[in-house]
C-alpha cells in the first residue's frame, strides 16, 4: 500500500517537468504565468532558507556578542 503510493508519487514528480513544458509552450500567457510562479516559489524558498539559516546560527551563537549592559554599582 505505502510502496504503491510512493511509487506513484515518485513517478508523478518525474513526469511533472514535461507537463510544465507542455503548458508553458502552449501560448505566451501560459509561459509568463509559469515563469512568474517559478519566480515566486524561488523567492519564497530563498527567504525561508535565509530565516532558517539565521535561526540556526542564532542557536549556536554566544549570547555575549553585542553590547554589554551597564553595571548597577
PyMOL Python script that loads the backbone (N, CA, C, O; Angstrom):
from pymol import cmd

cmd.read_pdbstr("""\
ATOM      1  N   UNK A   1       0.826  -1.188   0.000  1.00  0.00           N
ATOM      2  CA  UNK A   1       0.000   0.000   0.000  1.00  0.00           C
ATOM      3  C   UNK A   1       0.872   1.256   0.000  1.00  0.00           C
ATOM      4  O   UNK A   1       0.692   2.141  -0.836  1.00  0.00           O
ATOM      5  N   UNK A   2       1.819   1.331   0.941  1.00  0.00           N
ATOM      6  CA  UNK A   2       2.706   2.501   1.018  1.00  0.00           C
ATOM      7  C   UNK A   2       3.669   2.502  -0.170  1.00  0.00           C
ATOM      8  O   UNK A   2       3.994   3.560  -0.709  1.00  0.00           O
ATOM      9  N   UNK A   3       4.123   1.318  -0.575  1.00  0.00           N
ATOM     10  CA  UNK A   3       5.044   1.245  -1.718  1.00  0.00           C
ATOM     11  C   UNK A   3       4.377   1.752  -2.982  1.00  0.00           C
ATOM     12  O   UNK A   3       4.997   2.462  -3.774  1.00  0.00           O
ATOM     13  N   UNK A   4       3.114   1.391  -3.176  1.00  0.00           N
ATOM     14  CA  UNK A   4       2.390   1.853  -4.363  1.00  0.00           C
ATOM     15  C   UNK A   4       2.220   3.369  -4.331  1.00  0.00           C
ATOM     16  O   UNK A   4       2.349   4.032  -5.360  1.00  0.00           O
ATOM     17  N   UNK A   5       1.934   3.914  -3.161  1.00  0.00           N
ATOM     18  CA  UNK A   5       1.783   5.356  -3.023  1.00  0.00           C
ATOM     19  C   UNK A   5       3.098   6.076  -3.321  1.00  0.00           C
ATOM     20  O   UNK A   5       3.113   7.070  -4.047  1.00  0.00           O
ATOM     21  N   UNK A   6       4.190   5.578  -2.765  1.00  0.00           N
ATOM     22  CA  UNK A   6       5.496   6.199  -3.006  1.00  0.00           C
ATOM     23  C   UNK A   6       5.923   6.067  -4.462  1.00  0.00           C
ATOM     24  O   UNK A   6       6.509   6.991  -5.025  1.00  0.00           O
ATOM     25  N   UNK A   7       5.628   4.919  -5.074  1.00  0.00           N
ATOM     26  CA  UNK A   7       5.974   4.716  -6.477  1.00  0.00           C
ATOM     27  C   UNK A   7       5.204   5.687  -7.360  1.00  0.00           C
ATOM     28  O   UNK A   7       5.773   6.290  -8.270  1.00  0.00           O
ATOM     29  N   UNK A   8       3.915   5.836  -7.093  1.00  0.00           N
ATOM     30  CA  UNK A   8       3.109   6.763  -7.885  1.00  0.00           C
ATOM     31  C   UNK A   8       3.562   8.200  -7.658  1.00  0.00           C
ATOM     32  O   UNK A   8       3.641   8.978  -8.609  1.00  0.00           O
ATOM     33  N   UNK A   9       3.860   8.562  -6.418  1.00  0.00           N
ATOM     34  CA  UNK A   9       4.310   9.912  -6.104  1.00  0.00           C
ATOM     35  C   UNK A   9       5.620  10.227  -6.813  1.00  0.00           C
ATOM     36  O   UNK A   9       5.775  11.315  -7.367  1.00  0.00           O
ATOM     37  N   UNK A  10       6.555   9.298  -6.804  1.00  0.00           N
ATOM     38  CA  UNK A  10       7.833   9.498  -7.483  1.00  0.00           C
ATOM     39  C   UNK A  10       7.639   9.583  -8.997  1.00  0.00           C
ATOM     40  O   UNK A  10       8.254  10.422  -9.657  1.00  0.00           O
ATOM     41  N   UNK A  11       6.797   8.728  -9.540  1.00  0.00           N
ATOM     42  CA  UNK A  11       6.530   8.763 -10.977  1.00  0.00           C
ATOM     43  C   UNK A  11       5.895  10.070 -11.400  1.00  0.00           C
ATOM     44  O   UNK A  11       6.260  10.634 -12.431  1.00  0.00           O
ATOM     45  N   UNK A  12       4.939  10.563 -10.606  1.00  0.00           N
ATOM     46  CA  UNK A  12       4.299  11.837 -10.928  1.00  0.00           C
ATOM     47  C   UNK A  12       5.289  12.994 -10.807  1.00  0.00           C
ATOM     48  O   UNK A  12       5.254  13.925 -11.612  1.00  0.00           O
ATOM     49  N   UNK A  13       6.167  12.943  -9.811  1.00  0.00           N
ATOM     50  CA  UNK A  13       7.162  14.009  -9.644  1.00  0.00           C
ATOM     51  C   UNK A  13       8.137  14.030 -10.816  1.00  0.00           C
ATOM     52  O   UNK A  13       8.581  15.102 -11.227  1.00  0.00           O
ATOM     53  N   UNK A  14       8.472  12.874 -11.356  1.00  0.00           N
ATOM     54  CA  UNK A  14       9.379  12.827 -12.502  1.00  0.00           C
ATOM     55  C   UNK A  14       8.683  13.239 -13.801  1.00  0.00           C
ATOM     56  O   UNK A  14       9.337  13.746 -14.713  1.00  0.00           O
ATOM     57  N   UNK A  15       7.380  13.031 -13.896  1.00  0.00           N
ATOM     58  CA  UNK A  15       6.635  13.413 -15.094  1.00  0.00           C
ATOM     59  C   UNK A  15       6.246  14.887 -15.098  1.00  0.00           C
ATOM     60  O   UNK A  15       5.904  15.427 -16.150  1.00  0.00           O
ATOM     61  N   UNK A  16       6.292  15.539 -13.955  1.00  0.00           N
ATOM     62  CA  UNK A  16       5.826  16.922 -13.831  1.00  0.00           C
ATOM     63  C   UNK A  16       6.590  17.913 -14.704  1.00  0.00           C
ATOM     64  O   UNK A  16       5.941  18.766 -15.310  1.00  0.00           O
ATOM     65  N   UNK A  17       7.920  17.869 -14.816  1.00  0.00           N
ATOM     66  CA  UNK A  17       8.601  18.859 -15.679  1.00  0.00           C
ATOM     67  C   UNK A  17       8.131  18.807 -17.124  1.00  0.00           C
ATOM     68  O   UNK A  17       8.017  19.848 -17.773  1.00  0.00           O
ATOM     69  N   UNK A  18       7.859  17.626 -17.634  1.00  0.00           N
ATOM     70  CA  UNK A  18       7.356  17.512 -19.000  1.00  0.00           C
ATOM     71  C   UNK A  18       5.990  18.151 -19.160  1.00  0.00           C
ATOM     72  O   UNK A  18       5.704  18.767 -20.187  1.00  0.00           O
ATOM     73  N   UNK A  19       5.152  18.007 -18.157  1.00  0.00           N
ATOM     74  CA  UNK A  19       3.826  18.630 -18.213  1.00  0.00           C
ATOM     75  C   UNK A  19       3.935  20.144 -18.120  1.00  0.00           C
ATOM     76  O   UNK A  19       3.191  20.861 -18.789  1.00  0.00           O
ATOM     77  N   UNK A  20       4.856  20.638 -17.295  1.00  0.00           N
ATOM     78  CA  UNK A  20       5.053  22.083 -17.214  1.00  0.00           C
ATOM     79  C   UNK A  20       5.558  22.642 -18.539  1.00  0.00           C
ATOM     80  O   UNK A  20       5.158  23.736 -18.939  1.00  0.00           O
ATOM     81  N   UNK A  21       6.421  21.916 -19.218  1.00  0.00           N
ATOM     82  CA  UNK A  21       6.932  22.367 -20.517  1.00  0.00           C
ATOM     83  C   UNK A  21       5.797  22.420 -21.534  1.00  0.00           C
ATOM     84  O   UNK A  21       5.701  23.370 -22.312  1.00  0.00           O
ATOM     85  N   UNK A  22       4.937  21.400 -21.531  1.00  0.00           N
ATOM     86  CA  UNK A  22       3.792  21.402 -22.447  1.00  0.00           C
ATOM     87  C   UNK A  22       2.876  22.594 -22.180  1.00  0.00           C
ATOM     88  O   UNK A  22       2.392  23.225 -23.120  1.00  0.00           O
ATOM     89  N   UNK A  23       2.640  22.900 -20.926  1.00  0.00           N
ATOM     90  CA  UNK A  23       1.766  24.024 -20.569  1.00  0.00           C
ATOM     91  C   UNK A  23       2.436  25.350 -20.920  1.00  0.00           C
ATOM     92  O   UNK A  23       1.790  26.250 -21.458  1.00  0.00           O
ATOM     93  N   UNK A  24       3.714  25.472 -20.619  1.00  0.00           N
ATOM     94  CA  UNK A  24       4.420  26.735 -20.836  1.00  0.00           C
ATOM     95  C   UNK A  24       4.574  27.059 -22.319  1.00  0.00           C
ATOM     96  O   UNK A  24       4.634  28.234 -22.683  1.00  0.00           O
ATOM     97  N   UNK A  25       4.637  26.057 -23.175  1.00  0.00           N
ATOM     98  CA  UNK A  25       4.810  26.313 -24.599  1.00  0.00           C
ATOM     99  C   UNK A  25       3.481  26.439 -25.334  1.00  0.00           C
ATOM    100  O   UNK A  25       3.468  26.583 -26.556  1.00  0.00           O
ATOM    101  N   UNK A  26       2.359  26.387 -24.611  1.00  0.00           N
ATOM    102  CA  UNK A  26       1.054  26.486 -25.267  1.00  0.00           C
ATOM    103  C   UNK A  26       0.829  27.885 -25.832  1.00  0.00           C
ATOM    104  O   UNK A  26       0.418  28.021 -26.985  1.00  0.00           O
ATOM    105  N   UNK A  27       1.091  28.925 -25.045  1.00  0.00           N
ATOM    106  CA  UNK A  27       0.994  30.302 -25.528  1.00  0.00           C
ATOM    107  C   UNK A  27       1.819  31.208 -24.626  1.00  0.00           C
ATOM    108  O   UNK A  27       2.399  30.756 -23.639  1.00  0.00           O
ATOM    109  N   UNK A  28       1.865  32.475 -24.967  1.00  0.00           N
ATOM    110  CA  UNK A  28       2.722  33.427 -24.251  1.00  0.00           C
ATOM    111  C   UNK A  28       2.236  33.653 -22.823  1.00  0.00           C
ATOM    112  O   UNK A  28       3.043  33.744 -21.898  1.00  0.00           O
ATOM    113  N   UNK A  29       0.930  33.743 -22.643  1.00  0.00           N
ATOM    114  CA  UNK A  29       0.390  33.995 -21.310  1.00  0.00           C
ATOM    115  C   UNK A  29       0.715  32.830 -20.374  1.00  0.00           C
ATOM    116  O   UNK A  29       1.070  33.043 -19.215  1.00  0.00           O
ATOM    117  N   UNK A  30       0.595  31.609 -20.874  1.00  0.00           N
ATOM    118  CA  UNK A  30       0.916  30.438 -20.053  1.00  0.00           C
ATOM    119  C   UNK A  30       2.391  30.433 -19.669  1.00  0.00           C
ATOM    120  O   UNK A  30       2.744  30.117 -18.533  1.00  0.00           O
ATOM    121  N   UNK A  31       3.243  30.782 -20.616  1.00  0.00           N
ATOM    122  CA  UNK A  31       4.677  30.838 -20.323  1.00  0.00           C
ATOM    123  C   UNK A  31       4.969  31.892 -19.260  1.00  0.00           C
ATOM    124  O   UNK A  31       5.783  31.669 -18.364  1.00  0.00           O
ATOM    125  N   UNK A  32       4.301  33.042 -19.363  1.00  0.00           N
ATOM    126  CA  UNK A  32       4.501  34.101 -18.379  1.00  0.00           C
ATOM    127  C   UNK A  32       4.014  33.673 -16.999  1.00  0.00           C
ATOM    128  O   UNK A  32       4.672  33.947 -15.996  1.00  0.00           O
ATOM    129  N   UNK A  33       2.873  33.007 -16.945  1.00  0.00           N
ATOM    130  CA  UNK A  33       2.347  32.544 -15.663  1.00  0.00           C
ATOM    131  C   UNK A  33       3.243  31.483 -15.023  1.00  0.00           C
ATOM    132  O   UNK A  33       3.457  31.505 -13.811  1.00  0.00           O
ATOM    133  N   UNK A  34       3.764  30.566 -15.818  1.00  0.00           N
ATOM    134  CA  UNK A  34       4.669  29.543 -15.288  1.00  0.00           C
ATOM    135  C   UNK A  34       5.957  30.184 -14.786  1.00  0.00           C
ATOM    136  O   UNK A  34       6.474  29.800 -13.737  1.00  0.00           O
ATOM    137  N   UNK A  35       6.478  31.160 -15.530  1.00  0.00           N
ATOM    138  CA  UNK A  35       7.711  31.837 -15.118  1.00  0.00           C
ATOM    139  C   UNK A  35       7.496  32.632 -13.826  1.00  0.00           C
ATOM    140  O   UNK A  35       8.339  32.599 -12.929  1.00  0.00           O
ATOM    141  N   UNK A  36       6.385  33.334 -13.734  1.00  0.00           N
ATOM    142  CA  UNK A  36       6.112  34.118 -12.520  1.00  0.00           C
ATOM    143  C   UNK A  36       5.889  33.201 -11.324  1.00  0.00           C
ATOM    144  O   UNK A  36       6.334  33.513 -10.219  1.00  0.00           O
ATOM    145  N   UNK A  37       5.217  32.087 -11.522  1.00  0.00           N
ATOM    146  CA  UNK A  37       5.026  31.130 -10.430  1.00  0.00           C
ATOM    147  C   UNK A  37       6.350  30.563  -9.946  1.00  0.00           C
ATOM    148  O   UNK A  37       6.579  30.434  -8.744  1.00  0.00           O
ATOM    149  N   UNK A  38       7.218  30.227 -10.887  1.00  0.00           N
ATOM    150  CA  UNK A  38       8.541  29.728 -10.513  1.00  0.00           C
ATOM    151  C   UNK A  38       9.358  30.767  -9.774  1.00  0.00           C
ATOM    152  O   UNK A  38      10.074  30.447  -8.826  1.00  0.00           O
ATOM    153  N   UNK A  39       9.249  32.022 -10.213  1.00  0.00           N
ATOM    154  CA  UNK A  39       9.967  33.103  -9.550  1.00  0.00           C
ATOM    155  C   UNK A  39       9.452  33.311  -8.123  1.00  0.00           C
ATOM    156  O   UNK A  39      10.244  33.470  -7.195  1.00  0.00           O
ATOM    157  N   UNK A  40       8.144  33.309  -7.951  1.00  0.00           N
ATOM    158  CA  UNK A  40       7.578  33.485  -6.609  1.00  0.00           C
ATOM    159  C   UNK A  40       7.977  32.355  -5.669  1.00  0.00           C
ATOM    160  O   UNK A  40       8.297  32.593  -4.504  1.00  0.00           O
ATOM    161  N   UNK A  41       7.957  31.128  -6.175  1.00  0.00           N
ATOM    162  CA  UNK A  41       8.351  29.985  -5.338  1.00  0.00           C
ATOM    163  C   UNK A  41       9.831  30.080  -4.976  1.00  0.00           C
ATOM    164  O   UNK A  41      10.211  29.806  -3.838  1.00  0.00           O
ATOM    165  N   UNK A  42      10.662  30.467  -5.936  1.00  0.00           N
ATOM    166  CA  UNK A  42      12.098  30.584  -5.680  1.00  0.00           C
ATOM    167  C   UNK A  42      12.389  31.669  -4.645  1.00  0.00           C
ATOM    168  O   UNK A  42      13.211  31.467  -3.752  1.00  0.00           O
ATOM    169  N   UNK A  43      11.724  32.815  -4.759  1.00  0.00           N
ATOM    170  CA  UNK A  43      11.935  33.893  -3.797  1.00  0.00           C
ATOM    171  C   UNK A  43      11.466  33.474  -2.406  1.00  0.00           C
ATOM    172  O   UNK A  43      12.141  33.738  -1.411  1.00  0.00           O
ATOM    173  N   UNK A  44      10.304  32.817  -2.344  1.00  0.00           N
ATOM    174  CA  UNK A  44       9.787  32.384  -1.040  1.00  0.00           C
ATOM    175  C   UNK A  44      10.720  31.367  -0.388  1.00  0.00           C
ATOM    176  O   UNK A  44      10.982  31.443   0.812  1.00  0.00           O
ATOM    177  N   UNK A  45      11.221  30.415  -1.175  1.00  0.00           N
ATOM    178  CA  UNK A  45      12.153  29.430  -0.622  1.00  0.00           C
ATOM    179  C   UNK A  45      13.458  30.079  -0.187  1.00  0.00           C
ATOM    180  O   UNK A  45      14.036  29.689   0.827  1.00  0.00           O
ATOM    181  N   UNK A  46      13.927  31.062  -0.941  1.00  0.00           N
ATOM    182  CA  UNK A  46      15.151  31.767  -0.561  1.00  0.00           C
ATOM    183  C   UNK A  46      14.988  32.528   0.743  1.00  0.00           C
ATOM    184  O   UNK A  46      15.867  32.496   1.604  1.00  0.00           O
ATOM    185  N   UNK A  47      13.857  33.217   0.886  1.00  0.00           N
ATOM    186  CA  UNK A  47      13.618  33.958   2.129  1.00  0.00           C
ATOM    187  C   UNK A  47      13.475  33.007   3.318  1.00  0.00           C
ATOM    188  O   UNK A  47      14.037  33.252   4.385  1.00  0.00           O
ATOM    189  N   UNK A  48      12.730  31.937   3.132  1.00  0.00           N
ATOM    190  CA  UNK A  48      12.576  30.976   4.214  1.00  0.00           C
ATOM    191  C   UNK A  48      13.914  30.329   4.561  1.00  0.00           C
ATOM    192  O   UNK A  48      14.210  30.117   5.737  1.00  0.00           O
ATOM    193  N   UNK A  49      14.721  30.015   3.559  1.00  0.00           N
ATOM    194  CA  UNK A  49      16.037  29.454   3.817  1.00  0.00           C
ATOM    195  C   UNK A  49      16.929  30.410   4.577  1.00  0.00           C
ATOM    196  O   UNK A  49      17.678  29.997   5.462  1.00  0.00           O
ATOM    197  N   UNK A  50      16.854  31.696   4.234  1.00  0.00           N
ATOM    198  CA  UNK A  50      17.638  32.702   4.963  1.00  0.00           C
ATOM    199  C   UNK A  50      17.199  32.825   6.408  1.00  0.00           C
ATOM    200  O   UNK A  50      18.032  32.929   7.308  1.00  0.00           O
ATOM    201  N   UNK A  51      15.887  32.814   6.633  1.00  0.00           N
ATOM    202  CA  UNK A  51      15.389  32.872   8.006  1.00  0.00           C
ATOM    203  C   UNK A  51      15.778  31.629   8.801  1.00  0.00           C
ATOM    204  O   UNK A  51      16.158  31.730   9.967  1.00  0.00           O
ATOM    205  N   UNK A  52      15.684  30.459   8.173  1.00  0.00           N
ATOM    206  CA  UNK A  52      16.056  29.222   8.857  1.00  0.00           C
ATOM    207  C   UNK A  52      17.553  29.200   9.161  1.00  0.00           C
ATOM    208  O   UNK A  52      17.966  28.755  10.231  1.00  0.00           O
ATOM    209  N   UNK A  53      18.359  29.678   8.224  1.00  0.00           N
ATOM    210  CA  UNK A  53      19.804  29.737   8.453  1.00  0.00           C
ATOM    211  C   UNK A  53      20.128  30.694   9.593  1.00  0.00           C
ATOM    212  O   UNK A  53      20.961  30.382  10.445  1.00  0.00           O
ATOM    213  N   UNK A  54      19.479  31.854   9.617  1.00  0.00           N
ATOM    214  CA  UNK A  54      19.698  32.804  10.702  1.00  0.00           C
ATOM    215  C   UNK A  54      19.286  32.239  12.055  1.00  0.00           C
ATOM    216  O   UNK A  54      19.964  32.462  13.058  1.00  0.00           O
ATOM    217  N   UNK A  55      18.177  31.508  12.084  1.00  0.00           N
ATOM    218  CA  UNK A  55      17.742  30.891  13.340  1.00  0.00           C
ATOM    219  C   UNK A  55      18.729  29.816  13.788  1.00  0.00           C
ATOM    220  O   UNK A  55      19.001  29.682  14.981  1.00  0.00           O
ATOM    221  N   UNK A  56      19.266  29.049  12.836  1.00  0.00           N
ATOM    222  CA  UNK A  56      20.247  28.022  13.180  1.00  0.00           C
ATOM    223  C   UNK A  56      21.536  28.626  13.710  1.00  0.00           C
ATOM    224  O   UNK A  56      22.130  28.111  14.657  1.00  0.00           O
ATOM    225  N   UNK A  57      21.961  29.715  13.099  1.00  0.00           N
ATOM    226  CA  UNK A  57      23.169  30.395  13.579  1.00  0.00           C
ATOM    227  C   UNK A  57      22.925  30.981  14.966  1.00  0.00           C
ATOM    228  O   UNK A  57      23.804  30.939  15.826  1.00  0.00           O
ATOM    229  N   UNK A  58      21.735  31.525  15.179  1.00  0.00           N
ATOM    230  CA  UNK A  58      21.410  32.132  16.465  1.00  0.00           C
ATOM    231  C   UNK A  58      21.376  31.097  17.583  1.00  0.00           C
ATOM    232  O   UNK A  58      21.622  31.435  18.741  1.00  0.00           O
ATOM    233  N   UNK A  59      21.076  29.852  17.260  1.00  0.00           N
ATOM    234  CA  UNK A  59      21.085  28.800  18.276  1.00  0.00           C
ATOM    235  C   UNK A  59      22.470  28.561  18.863  1.00  0.00           C
ATOM    236  O   UNK A  59      22.612  28.279  20.053  1.00  0.00           O
ATOM    237  N   UNK A  60      23.495  28.678  18.010  1.00  0.00           N
ATOM    238  CA  UNK A  60      24.844  28.347  18.438  1.00  0.00           C
ATOM    239  C   UNK A  60      25.699  29.571  18.744  1.00  0.00           C
ATOM    240  O   UNK A  60      26.842  29.433  19.179  1.00  0.00           O
ATOM    241  N   UNK A  61      25.162  30.753  18.522  1.00  0.00           N
ATOM    242  CA  UNK A  61      25.915  31.969  18.776  1.00  0.00           C
ATOM    243  C   UNK A  61      25.921  32.270  20.265  1.00  0.00           C
ATOM    244  O   UNK A  61      24.931  32.042  20.961  1.00  0.00           O
ATOM    245  N   UNK A  62      27.021  32.773  20.736  1.00  0.00           N
ATOM    246  CA  UNK A  62      27.152  33.103  22.143  1.00  0.00           C
ATOM    247  C   UNK A  62      26.261  34.295  22.486  1.00  0.00           C
ATOM    248  O   UNK A  62      26.213  35.266  21.731  1.00  0.00           O
ATOM    249  N   UNK A  63      25.567  34.235  23.599  1.00  0.00           N
ATOM    250  CA  UNK A  63      24.706  35.372  23.955  1.00  0.00           C
ATOM    251  C   UNK A  63      25.498  36.602  24.390  1.00  0.00           C
ATOM    252  O   UNK A  63      24.903  37.660  24.599  1.00  0.00           O
ATOM    253  N   UNK A  64      26.812  36.500  24.531  1.00  0.00           N
ATOM    254  CA  UNK A  64      27.628  37.629  24.967  1.00  0.00           C
ATOM    255  C   UNK A  64      27.996  38.554  23.806  1.00  0.00           C
ATOM    256  O   UNK A  64      28.573  39.618  24.031  1.00  0.00           O
ATOM    257  N   UNK A  65      27.680  38.180  22.602  1.00  0.00           N
ATOM    258  CA  UNK A  65      28.007  39.026  21.451  1.00  0.00           C
ATOM    259  C   UNK A  65      27.062  40.232  21.459  1.00  0.00           C
ATOM    260  O   UNK A  65      25.854  40.075  21.635  1.00  0.00           O
ATOM    261  N   UNK A  66      27.605  41.412  21.273  1.00  0.00           N
ATOM    262  CA  UNK A  66      26.798  42.613  21.239  1.00  0.00           C
ATOM    263  C   UNK A  66      27.137  43.535  22.402  1.00  0.00           C
ATOM    264  O   UNK A  66      28.181  43.391  23.038  1.00  0.00           O
ATOM    265  N   UNK A  67      26.250  44.476  22.672  1.00  0.00           N
ATOM    266  CA  UNK A  67      26.502  45.438  23.742  1.00  0.00           C
ATOM    267  C   UNK A  67      26.374  44.782  25.101  1.00  0.00           C
ATOM    268  O   UNK A  67      25.628  43.822  25.297  1.00  0.00           O
ATOM    269  N   UNK A  68      27.123  45.333  26.020  1.00  0.00           N
ATOM    270  CA  UNK A  68      27.025  44.851  27.409  1.00  0.00           C
ATOM    271  C   UNK A  68      26.137  45.816  28.186  1.00  0.00           C
ATOM    272  O   UNK A  68      26.096  47.014  27.909  1.00  0.00           O
ATOM    273  N   UNK A  69      25.450  45.278  29.133  1.00  0.00           N
ATOM    274  CA  UNK A  69      24.604  46.110  29.976  1.00  0.00           C
ATOM    275  C   UNK A  69      25.468  46.820  31.016  1.00  0.00           C
ATOM    276  O   UNK A  69      26.439  46.246  31.512  1.00  0.00           O
ATOM    277  N   UNK A  70      25.123  48.053  31.347  1.00  0.00           N
ATOM    278  CA  UNK A  70      25.930  48.776  32.358  1.00  0.00           C
ATOM    279  C   UNK A  70      25.760  48.128  33.731  1.00  0.00           C
ATOM    280  O   UNK A  70      24.729  47.532  34.042  1.00  0.00           O
ATOM    281  N   UNK A  71      26.808  48.267  34.535  1.00  0.00           N
ATOM    282  CA  UNK A  71      26.767  47.714  35.889  1.00  0.00           C
ATOM    283  C   UNK A  71      25.869  48.572  36.773  1.00  0.00           C
ATOM    284  O   UNK A  71      25.690  49.764  36.521  1.00  0.00           O
ATOM    285  N   UNK A  72      25.318  47.971  37.789  1.00  0.00           N
ATOM    286  CA  UNK A  72      24.424  48.694  38.686  1.00  0.00           C
ATOM    287  C   UNK A  72      25.117  49.230  39.929  1.00  0.00           C
ATOM    288  O   UNK A  72      24.452  49.422  40.947  1.00  0.00           O
ATOM    289  N   UNK A  73      26.436  49.483  39.896  1.00  0.00           N
ATOM    290  CA  UNK A  73      27.183  49.975  41.079  1.00  0.00           C
ATOM    291  C   UNK A  73      26.663  51.299  41.524  1.00  0.00           C
ATOM    292  O   UNK A  73      27.164  51.864  42.497  1.00  0.00           O
TER     293      UNK A  73
END
""", "prot")
cmd.dss("prot")
cmd.show_as("cartoon", "prot")
cmd.util.cbc("prot")
cmd.orient("prot")
